[in-house]
Amino acid sequence: MNMIEVLNTFLVKIQDQAHVLPLIHQADVQINLRCGEQIVQLIIKNSTIMSLQNSEVQPSKYEITGSPAAMKQLLNGTERLRVLEQQGRLKVSAPLRTILLLESIFFLTKAQEHPLAKII
């Protein structure tokens, strides 16, 4: 699964996660996600989150760069952004406040079983 497919899955999942949406209510962030030659821009603005791919990508002062495996872990919410950065698997150029916001968004959006699924 390439980064665009993983990102698209993330974008679908976040719409089902009502508890995450207040985090992006006041956010205004543009960040480029770079995996080799592939660049996707994630835009969080006016309570929405969307992506632009390759030819549509605008220059951004914030960027996350890393391997496809590390990017997948980030977008799936299976590992925290700062942990991946500390391990040297992702390089992040953004202010700490932005990093913490993105980490919260990615981690809280991870695929989770519905709490009642185990009971039924």
WOKACOR-V262488 format. One record per pair of residues at least 6 apart in sequence whose ideal C-beta (glycine too) atoms are under 8 Angstrom apart, sorted by sequence separation. I is the first residue (numbers start at 1). J is the second residue. If there is no record, write none. Layout:
i/j
I/J
I/J
//
This chain:
i/j
14/20
33/39
43/49
52/58
73/79
84/90
85/91
14/21
32/39
33/40
42/49
43/50
64/71
74/81
85/92
92/99
32/40
33/41
42/50
43/51
66/74
94/102
32/41
33/42
42/51
43/52
70/79
81/90
31/41
32/42
41/51
64/74
74/84
30/41
31/42
40/51
41/52
73/84
81/92
30/42
40/52
41/53
29/42
30/43
40/53
29/43
30/44
39/53
40/54
70/84
85/99
29/44
30/45
39/54
41/56
28/44
29/45
38/54
41/57
74/90
27/44
28/45
40/57
41/58
64/81
82/99
27/45
28/46
39/57
66/84
81/99
41/60
70/89
71/90
24/44
69/89
70/90
81/102
82/103
25/47
67/89
81/103
24/47
66/89
80/103
24/48
66/90
24/49
32/57
65/90
66/91
81/106
7/33
21/47
64/90
65/91
80/106
81/107
64/91
65/92
80/107
30/58
32/60
63/91
64/92
31/60
34/63
63/92
64/93
77/106
3/33
30/60
32/62
33/63
34/64
35/65
63/93
64/94
77/107
31/62
32/63
33/64
34/65
35/66
62/93
63/94
75/106
77/108
3/35
30/62
31/63
32/64
34/66
35/67
36/68
61/93
62/94
74/106
77/109
78/110
7/40
29/62
31/64
35/68
77/110
4/38
76/110
77/111
3/38
7/42
14/49
76/111
2/38
4/40
35/71
62/98
3/40
11/49
33/71
64/102
11/50
11/51
8/51
7/51
4/51
4/53
49/105
44/105
31/94
3/68
6/71
10/75
2/68
6/72
9/75
10/76
9/76
31/98
3/71
7/75
3/72
6/75
29/98
6/76
1/72
31/102
3/75
29/101
29/102
27/101
23/101
23/104
24/105
23/105
20/104
20/105
23/108
20/108
19/108
20/109
14/105
17/108
17/109
14/109
10/106
13/109
13/110
13/111
10/109
//
